[in-house]
Amino acid sequence: MTADFLIIGGGIAGVSAAARLSHLGSVVLLEAEPHLAYHASGRSAALYEPHYGLKPVVELSLASGDYFRAIPDLLAPRGMMILGKADEAEAHAAESRLMALDVISVDEARSIVPILNDQVAHAAMAMHAWDIDTDLLIQGFAREAKANGAQILTSARVSAIARDGAGWRVTSAAGEFAARQIVNAAGAWVDEIAALAGVAPKGFTPNRRSMARIPAPGGHDVSGWPMLFGVGETWYAKPDAGALIVSPAEEHPMPPQDAWADDMVLAEGLARYEEMVTEPVTKLLSNWAGLRTFSPDRVLVIGPDPQVPSFFWLAGQGGYGFQSSPAASQLAADLIGGRAPALSADLIAALSPARFG
């Protein structure tokens, strides 16, 4: 099969790119796993908090807001709250300013989240954070792509990539493909895909993050609680379908793989959460882990490879893949299609793979 654009990776990055590029030409997307969003995208905390991350990430996330707000029921109000102990005043104040949160009293915080204990000395909150219906977003992008004739193939792990005079030849479990442009959206595997293609890797690092789902603490209705963070993001907790997801928020570098939660790390993170609440964790409903993959400077990489322009990077989403996906995929399509992007030249440069030489 021959296509204009061959996308490797069926997480949020690849699927959103398929939707955008399907307006410019024929698209084939190859996903190694049996279904889309199998790895990091399927294990995300799924929060749209556009002030979260480094400056280029924030700009990209803010630029995605109009797309999110245009889709009915895609976003649901959540809010976020950062909590600090007595000796964390300076760090708490700095993080609250950075995230554009309003300082509130501990009593106010406790009126919203009644399980906060007397270790909580500082609190700040804002409502500019929303839950993302990730399935609705992914399926919406997939429907758009397919409506324009894109082929989305699962169980299609790529085993070989070669260049020829017309472009690229790709061998996968789903067959042989030819394309004039490759889009590398393979998540934790992006450097491995680059190496297969004879393109210099950029030094991406997959980092494990573990999560546990626990019953609603004390039998409370947690549906209206905000997402909770400890200072320094040493833990976080988020309501989820009547229960609570708690994460140690670790970043443990590891090779690309189907990640699983580390019991000891999970226990340590749950202990940090328990230090701030009145209700101990007595039961786990489930646990899992995902890989958040970062570039060396922790900013997304979007653009043609400087040495091999027909190899396009859409990588390094880290923990920002969902909330940046509308603007990131639009930028990818604009650059590939030769159109002037709506984003600033400084932001485009900050995202370009050319910054790594």
C-alpha positions, 0 to 999 in steps of 0.5 A: 500500500502506498500513502502520502503520509505514514504515521507510526504510533496510535496514541493521542499524538499519532491519531490527532496527526492522522486527522489533520493530515487526512485533509492533505493527502492519503494517510496510513497509521500503524499501531503496534498494539491491538488497539489505539492509546494502549500505552501512555495515552491510555493511562493518563490522568487526563487533565487539561491544565494549560498552565502546567509545564515549561513555557513552550508547553504552556503556550501549546496547551493554551493554543489547544483550548478553543478546540477543546471548548468547541466539542460538547462534553469533552471537558468537565470542570475539575479544578486543582489544589496545591497543598503544603506543610508548614515548612513548605511555605516558600515552595508552595507560594512559588508553585501557586504563582507559577500555576496561577492559583489563588491562595486560600485558607486551610479552612476553605480548602477543608470545606472543599476536601474534608479529609485534609488533616492538620499537616496541611498549612498552605493551600491554593486553588483555581478552577482553570483545570478540566477533566478530558474525556480522552476516549471521546477525543481519541475517537473523534480524531480517529473518525475524522481521519477515517472519514477522509480515507485514512487507514488506521491499522492496529497489531501492526508493529514496524520491523524495518524502515528503508529509504528509496528514491520515492520516499520510504518503505516500511515493513510491519506486521500488517504488511509492506507500505510505501510513503513519501513522509514518515511521522514518528509519533511512537511515544516511548519508542520514538528513538527506536523508530528513528534508529530503524529509519537510519535517523539520528536519535534525539535522546528521549527518556521514557519515565515510569509513573505509577498510579493506584485507584483507591475507594472514596476516602471515608465514603465521601462523595469525591466527585466535586473535589479538585485534583490535589497536588503535594508541593513539588508534585511529590504526589497527586490525587484525582477523583475518578468515577466515584473513587480516587486515583493516587500517584507518587508522581515518580519519574523513573527512567526505563527502556520502552516497554509495557510498564507496570507499577512498582509496589515500593514506589507506590507505597511510598507515594501513598504514604506521602498522600496519607501524611496530608489526610485523615483517612488511611489507605486500606485497600487498592482497587487497582494499580497501573503505570505508564511511561511519560517520555521526555526530550532532553529539555522536557519540551515536545519535539515537533518538526522535520528532522534537520538531516532527513526532512521527510522524517517528521518528529511528533514526540516527547509529549511527556505528561502533556500529550492530551492537553497539547494535542490539538495545537501540536497536531495542527502545527505538524500538519501546517509544517508538513503542508507548507502552510504558515502556522498560527503559532509564534516563530519563537514557539515553533523554534522551541519545538523544532528538532533542529534545536538538538543539532 
